[in-house]
Amino acid sequence: MRGYFGIGVEGINKPFNVGNLFRSAHAFDASFVFTIAATYRRAEGAQTDTSDTLANLPFYSFPKLDDLMLPKGCALVGVELHDDAVLLPSFTHPRCAAYVLGPERSSLSPALTARCDHLIKIPTKFCLNVGIAGVVVMYDRLLTMGRFSPRPVMPGGPSLPGQFRKPPPLAEVALAERDGEDLVETD
């Protein structure tokens, strides 16, 4: 899969939510994580970031929005329940992107919203937890960026030899055959 992504938060102050988001970002193979105008203490976040993301990925802490710097060609994608936001299932992810989520009990700042190249929303009735919202966006990116083969039309996954369903025991086959005979109508 070509490209990269990073994920971060603006104005957040609950370290467990940030730790959870960063751990998930590490699991989804993010290239970097960041905060903007946030209160984040690594020691507190480490209680939920059990993979120690900050020891494994670049971490950028921007004290204010004006300090935010992204690599050239990296699209800033805001995740927000906003009237002008595109529904996530209808969104094509940029090859190189930085996703940013807002603080608990609030929204992305108007200044950050204006700076975003794209604004997306998860089609839910109300806001999700920051960590959960980040997982949904990262999972959607993973599914839609061509890393996996298309889903089959029928239920289940691609057939692999010896995977999952084993032949039924002979007694089960005999019972199914016998039950089938009981269903045959006679005149």
Residue frames as qw, qx, qy, qz and C-alpha x, y, z in Angstrom:
[[0.000, 0.892, 0.452, 0.000, 0.00, 0.00, 0.00],
 [0.437, 0.350, -0.006, 0.828, 1.47, 3.33, -1.02],
 [0.212, -0.732, -0.075, -0.643, 1.31, 6.54, 0.96],
 [0.347, -0.054, -0.700, 0.622, 1.16, 7.11, 4.67],
 [0.345, -0.735, -0.320, -0.488, -1.08, 8.54, 7.35],
 [0.218, 0.080, -0.618, 0.751, -0.86, 10.13, 10.73],
 [0.392, -0.666, -0.554, -0.309, -3.56, 10.80, 13.27],
 [0.270, 0.055, -0.458, 0.845, -3.91, 13.33, 16.03],
 [0.227, -0.733, -0.636, 0.081, -6.18, 15.37, 18.25],
 [0.111, 0.509, -0.037, 0.853, -6.89, 19.00, 18.96],
 [0.322, -0.490, 0.196, -0.786, -7.54, 20.44, 22.40],
 [0.811, -0.277, -0.498, -0.132, -7.95, 17.11, 24.14],
 [0.150, -0.653, 0.526, -0.524, -7.25, 16.78, 27.84],
 [0.884, -0.263, 0.274, -0.271, -8.09, 13.17, 28.73],
 [0.019, -0.616, 0.767, 0.178, -4.85, 11.21, 28.53],
 [0.566, 0.025, 0.820, -0.084, -6.59, 7.82, 28.45],
 [0.656, 0.664, 0.287, -0.216, -8.42, 8.77, 25.24],
 [0.293, 0.829, -0.444, -0.176, -5.20, 9.97, 23.63],
 [0.306, -0.433, 0.848, 0.011, -3.33, 6.86, 24.78],
 [0.673, 0.281, 0.667, -0.153, -6.08, 4.64, 23.36],
 [0.576, 0.791, 0.027, -0.204, -6.05, 6.51, 20.04],
 [0.106, 0.772, -0.614, -0.121, -2.26, 6.38, 19.78],
 [0.493, -0.211, 0.844, -0.033, -2.16, 2.65, 20.60],
 [0.699, 0.498, 0.493, -0.142, -4.73, 2.00, 17.87],
 [0.399, 0.864, -0.235, -0.199, -2.76, 4.17, 15.44],
 [0.175, -0.581, 0.790, 0.090, 0.33, 2.10, 16.16],
 [0.607, 0.094, 0.785, -0.086, -1.66, -1.12, 15.55],
 [0.628, 0.695, 0.332, -0.112, -2.98, 0.24, 12.22],
 [0.713, 0.060, 0.262, 0.647, 0.58, 1.13, 11.16],
 [0.095, 0.987, 0.125, -0.023, 0.30, 4.92, 11.29],
 [0.663, 0.434, -0.148, 0.591, 3.42, 6.82, 10.32],
 [0.202, 0.187, -0.387, 0.880, 3.10, 9.46, 13.05],
 [0.294, -0.719, -0.628, 0.043, 0.81, 10.80, 15.78],
 [0.221, 0.285, -0.102, 0.927, 0.30, 14.36, 16.97],
 [0.172, -0.714, -0.598, 0.320, -1.53, 16.72, 19.30],
 [0.154, 0.504, 0.145, 0.837, -2.56, 20.34, 18.79],
 [0.272, -0.462, 0.211, -0.817, -3.14, 22.60, 21.81],
 [0.826, -0.299, -0.428, -0.211, -3.61, 19.53, 23.97],
 [0.392, -0.637, 0.571, -0.339, -2.74, 18.55, 27.50],
 [0.959, 0.090, -0.255, -0.086, -1.10, 15.16, 27.14],
 [0.312, -0.691, 0.637, -0.141, 1.23, 13.57, 29.64],
 [0.572, 0.332, -0.729, -0.174, 2.94, 10.46, 28.35],
 [0.015, 0.152, -0.896, 0.416, 3.04, 8.76, 31.75],
 [0.527, 0.203, 0.494, -0.661, -0.75, 9.01, 32.07],
 [0.692, 0.433, -0.263, -0.515, -1.41, 8.04, 28.45],
 [0.260, 0.385, -0.885, -0.024, 0.84, 5.00, 28.84],
 [0.437, -0.012, 0.760, -0.481, -1.82, 3.40, 31.04],
 [0.750, 0.450, 0.359, -0.327, -3.91, 2.82, 27.90],
 [0.567, 0.718, -0.381, -0.132, -1.11, 2.99, 25.31],
 [0.828, -0.392, 0.399, 0.023, 0.32, -0.39, 26.23],
 [0.852, 0.379, 0.146, 0.330, 2.26, -0.64, 22.94],
 [0.422, -0.638, 0.095, 0.637, 4.28, 2.48, 23.90],
 [0.563, 0.735, 0.326, 0.192, 3.51, 4.22, 20.62],
 [0.037, 0.988, -0.150, -0.019, 5.67, 7.24, 21.37],
 [0.509, -0.557, 0.603, 0.259, 8.74, 5.00, 21.60],
 [0.601, 0.134, 0.728, 0.300, 7.93, 3.53, 18.18],
 [0.358, 0.708, 0.475, 0.380, 6.45, 6.36, 16.08],
 [0.226, 0.208, -0.064, 0.950, 7.27, 10.02, 15.59],
 [0.189, -0.749, -0.606, 0.191, 5.17, 12.15, 17.96],
 [0.209, 0.349, 0.079, 0.910, 4.59, 15.84, 17.30],
 [0.212, -0.685, -0.581, 0.384, 3.18, 18.14, 19.95],
 [0.190, 0.467, 0.230, 0.832, 2.04, 21.46, 18.49],
 [0.124, -0.280, -0.558, 0.771, 1.32, 23.97, 21.27],
 [0.374, 0.561, 0.269, -0.688, -1.11, 25.91, 19.03],
 [0.734, 0.539, 0.413, -0.031, -2.71, 25.52, 15.62],
 [0.318, 0.911, -0.234, -0.115, -0.32, 28.02, 13.99],
 [0.292, -0.620, 0.723, 0.092, 2.54, 25.65, 14.88],
 [0.845, 0.174, 0.496, -0.096, 1.03, 22.71, 12.95],
 [0.227, 0.636, -0.593, -0.439, 3.38, 21.59, 10.19],
 [0.889, 0.135, 0.423, -0.110, 2.69, 18.63, 7.93],
 [0.499, -0.174, 0.621, 0.580, 4.83, 17.10, 5.18],
 [0.288, 0.389, -0.335, -0.808, 4.42, 18.61, 1.72],
 [0.458, 0.047, -0.732, -0.503, 1.55, 16.87, -0.06],
 [0.156, -0.218, -0.904, 0.334, -0.04, 15.61, 3.15],
 [0.321, -0.504, -0.399, -0.695, -3.79, 16.37, 3.23],
 [0.101, -0.057, 0.662, -0.740, -5.31, 17.42, 6.54],
 [0.441, -0.330, -0.703, -0.451, -8.57, 15.54, 7.13],
 [0.287, -0.229, 0.487, -0.793, -10.84, 16.69, 9.95],
 [0.325, -0.283, -0.897, -0.094, -13.16, 14.14, 11.56],
 [0.120, 0.114, 0.399, -0.902, -16.24, 15.93, 12.83],
 [0.157, 0.607, 0.779, -0.012, -20.04, 15.76, 12.96],
 [0.009, -0.448, 0.071, 0.891, -20.44, 18.81, 10.77],
 [0.610, 0.595, 0.344, -0.396, -23.14, 19.71, 8.23],
 [0.468, 0.768, -0.338, -0.278, -20.56, 20.18, 5.45],
 [0.325, -0.465, 0.820, 0.072, -18.67, 16.96, 6.20],
 [0.629, 0.242, -0.616, -0.407, -18.65, 14.03, 3.76],
 [0.896, -0.282, 0.199, -0.281, -19.97, 10.76, 5.12],
 [0.361, -0.564, 0.728, 0.147, -17.05, 8.39, 5.69],
 [0.699, 0.159, 0.691, 0.095, -18.45, 5.54, 3.52],
 [0.556, 0.787, 0.258, 0.074, -18.55, 7.99, 0.56],
 [0.105, -0.929, 0.315, 0.165, -15.05, 9.38, 1.12],
 [0.873, 0.351, -0.165, 0.296, -11.94, 8.50, -0.88],
 [0.616, -0.709, 0.075, 0.335, -8.94, 8.75, 1.41],
 [0.303, 0.882, -0.360, -0.039, -5.94, 10.77, 0.22],
 [0.851, 0.235, -0.398, 0.249, -2.80, 8.71, -0.38],
 [0.442, 0.077, -0.469, 0.761, -0.94, 10.86, 2.19],
 [0.369, -0.697, -0.312, -0.530, -3.11, 12.16, 5.04],
 [0.158, 0.058, -0.666, 0.726, -3.15, 13.44, 8.58],
 [0.411, -0.591, -0.606, -0.338, -6.47, 12.85, 10.35],
 [0.076, 0.175, -0.487, 0.852, -7.40, 15.11, 13.23],
 [0.395, -0.572, -0.708, -0.127, -10.16, 14.61, 15.79],
 [0.163, -0.689, 0.069, -0.703, -11.59, 17.14, 18.21],
 [0.018, -0.268, 0.732, -0.627, -11.70, 17.26, 21.99],
 [0.159, -0.380, -0.898, 0.153, -14.13, 15.49, 24.26],
 [0.010, -0.727, -0.590, 0.350, -17.50, 17.22, 24.59],
 [0.087, 0.758, -0.093, -0.640, -16.62, 19.74, 21.91],
 [0.771, 0.598, 0.211, 0.061, -15.73, 20.11, 18.23],
 [0.646, 0.129, 0.143, 0.739, -12.75, 20.93, 16.10],
 [0.099, -0.617, -0.134, 0.769, -12.03, 24.65, 16.36],
 [0.530, 0.797, 0.228, -0.182, -13.39, 26.81, 13.52],
 [0.069, 0.830, -0.485, -0.268, -9.79, 27.77, 12.66],
 [0.358, -0.274, 0.876, 0.169, -8.74, 24.12, 12.33],
 [0.595, 0.487, 0.628, -0.120, -11.90, 23.23, 10.38],
 [0.395, 0.880, -0.043, -0.261, -11.08, 26.04, 7.92],
 [0.066, -0.700, 0.674, 0.227, -7.54, 24.71, 7.54],
 [0.652, -0.006, 0.758, -0.004, -8.65, 21.15, 6.71],
 [0.128, 0.242, -0.688, -0.673, -8.43, 19.96, 3.12],
 [0.496, -0.239, -0.732, -0.402, -11.30, 17.54, 3.78],
 [0.395, -0.217, 0.536, -0.713, -13.92, 17.16, 6.48],
 [0.499, -0.076, -0.816, -0.280, -15.46, 13.75, 7.10],
 [0.525, -0.304, 0.433, -0.666, -18.02, 12.37, 9.52],
 [0.041, -0.015, -0.998, 0.035, -18.88, 8.93, 10.73],
 [0.452, -0.302, -0.418, -0.728, -22.60, 8.29, 10.09],
 [0.316, -0.272, -0.822, 0.387, -23.71, 7.95, 13.72],
 [0.227, -0.807, -0.503, -0.211, -26.55, 9.57, 15.65],
 [0.324, -0.940, 0.102, -0.040, -24.13, 11.30, 18.03],
 [0.212, 0.775, -0.582, 0.130, -20.42, 11.67, 18.68],
 [0.937, -0.083, -0.316, 0.127, -18.27, 8.64, 19.44],
 [0.644, -0.675, 0.178, 0.313, -15.42, 8.41, 21.90],
 [0.184, 0.850, -0.410, -0.274, -12.27, 9.92, 20.35],
 [0.295, -0.396, 0.856, 0.152, -10.39, 6.61, 20.39],
 [0.578, 0.338, 0.740, -0.065, -13.29, 4.71, 18.83],
 [0.468, 0.835, 0.094, -0.273, -13.83, 7.35, 16.14],
 [0.024, 0.740, -0.613, -0.276, -10.16, 7.15, 15.24],
 [0.442, -0.109, 0.886, 0.083, -10.35, 3.35, 14.94],
 [0.597, 0.591, 0.514, -0.175, -13.36, 3.59, 12.61],
 [0.346, 0.880, -0.189, -0.264, -11.53, 6.06, 10.34],
 [0.123, -0.599, 0.767, 0.195, -8.29, 4.05, 10.30],
 [0.547, 0.107, 0.830, -0.019, -10.16, 0.80, 9.61],
 [0.574, 0.735, 0.290, -0.216, -12.06, 2.44, 6.76],
 [0.173, 0.826, -0.465, -0.267, -8.76, 3.68, 5.31],
 [0.344, -0.340, 0.869, 0.106, -7.29, 0.20, 5.55],
 [0.601, 0.360, 0.707, -0.102, -10.28, -1.35, 3.77],
 [0.499, 0.815, 0.239, -0.169, -10.50, 1.20, 0.98],
 [0.010, -0.833, 0.447, 0.326, -6.84, 1.72, 0.08],
 [0.779, 0.467, -0.362, -0.210, -6.57, -1.53, -1.91],
 [0.138, -0.549, 0.805, -0.180, -4.54, -3.59, 0.53],
 [0.485, 0.034, 0.846, -0.218, -7.03, -6.45, 0.53],
 [0.012, -0.157, -0.810, -0.564, -8.88, -8.27, -2.23],
 [0.461, -0.222, -0.142, -0.847, -12.55, -7.34, -2.75],
 [0.484, -0.064, 0.719, -0.494, -15.10, -9.01, -0.54],
 [0.035, 0.136, 0.932, 0.333, -16.89, -12.03, -2.00],
 [0.417, -0.252, -0.323, -0.811, -20.50, -11.65, -3.06],
 [0.744, -0.364, -0.533, -0.172, -21.65, -14.56, -0.86],
 [0.559, -0.776, 0.191, -0.222, -21.33, -14.58, 2.96],
 [0.900, -0.265, 0.161, 0.306, -17.94, -15.60, 4.26],
 [0.113, -0.812, 0.403, 0.408, -14.45, -14.92, 3.10],
 [0.521, 0.552, -0.595, -0.264, -12.18, -16.23, 0.39],
 [0.984, -0.140, 0.018, -0.108, -11.95, -20.01, 0.42],
 [0.091, 0.691, -0.711, 0.093, -8.63, -21.30, 1.64],
 [0.733, 0.045, -0.674, -0.079, -7.86, -25.04, 1.76],
 [0.586, -0.201, -0.694, 0.366, -8.60, -26.55, 5.17],
 [0.030, 0.170, -0.297, 0.939, -9.80, -23.28, 6.66],
 [0.447, -0.122, 0.256, -0.849, -12.67, -23.06, 9.18],
 [0.841, 0.024, 0.128, -0.524, -15.41, -25.53, 8.19],
 [0.133, -0.304, 0.940, 0.082, -14.43, -29.18, 8.47],
 [0.491, -0.119, -0.722, -0.472, -16.49, -32.00, 6.95],
 [0.646, -0.408, 0.204, -0.612, -19.32, -32.92, 9.31],
 [0.313, -0.250, 0.901, -0.168, -19.08, -36.13, 11.35],
 [0.207, -0.065, -0.880, -0.422, -20.69, -39.13, 9.67],
 [0.041, -0.466, -0.820, 0.329, -23.42, -39.26, 12.30],
 [0.151, 0.555, 0.150, -0.804, -24.40, -35.69, 11.41],
 [0.235, 0.238, -0.635, -0.696, -24.53, -36.57, 7.71],
 [0.164, -0.228, -0.954, -0.104, -26.70, -39.64, 8.41],
 [0.034, 0.541, 0.618, -0.569, -29.05, -37.59, 10.59],
 [0.208, 0.481, -0.145, -0.839, -29.38, -34.90, 7.89],
 [0.238, 0.086, -0.807, -0.533, -30.08, -37.53, 5.23],
 [0.108, -0.361, -0.915, 0.145, -32.69, -39.24, 7.42],
 [0.101, 0.562, 0.391, -0.722, -34.40, -35.94, 8.25],
 [0.210, 0.337, -0.439, -0.806, -34.50, -35.15, 4.55],
 [0.177, -0.141, -0.930, -0.291, -36.38, -38.40, 3.90],
 [0.002, -0.496, -0.743, 0.449, -39.03, -37.45, 6.46],
 [0.162, 0.533, 0.056, -0.828, -39.75, -34.32, 4.44],
 [0.118, 0.081, -0.758, -0.636, -40.47, -36.17, 1.21],
 [0.623, 0.144, 0.290, -0.712, -44.23, -36.24, 0.60],
 [0.107, 0.021, 0.960, 0.258, -45.83, -39.47, -0.58],
 [0.465, -0.064, -0.311, -0.826, -49.15, -39.80, -2.38]]
